[in-house]
């Protein structure tokens, strides 16, 4: 069997101390509260982000319709109304899903 030199011994001792420190310091972590609450909070956060995107689209669509009325451009007006409709649908996506599911 080969003997270790001083440098290898230092590294081994350091490694052993680090492993013992990490394994002795482990504490069990228990989730607090109901896991369904966490899922509901995440769902509310995501639907809040979706609502913000819908509001931005809604505002952009209103501006587009206003500009099309000023310039008398029917294709821009149609795109504006489609953007407004899409913004309304995205803004109220959670409520629409609740109506479909019945919850």
C-alpha positions, 0 to 999 in steps of 0.5 A: 500500500502506498503512503500518502504525502503531507499534501494528500493527507491535508486534502483528505482531512479537509475533504473529510471535515467538509463531508462531516460538516455538511452531513451533520448540519442537515436539518429536515425541512417540513412544508408549512401549510396546505400544498393546495394553497401554494398551487393556488398562489402560483396560479393567481400569480400567473393569471395576474401576469396574463391579465397584465399582458391582456391589458397592454394588448387592450390599450394597444388595440384602442390606440390602433383603432383611434389612429385608424379613425384619424387616417381613415384606414379600414385594414388598420381599423380591423386589426385594431378591433381584433387586437381589442377583442384579443386583449379583452379575451386575454384580460378575462381569461381566468373568468372565462375558464371559470365559466367553462369549467363551472367553478 
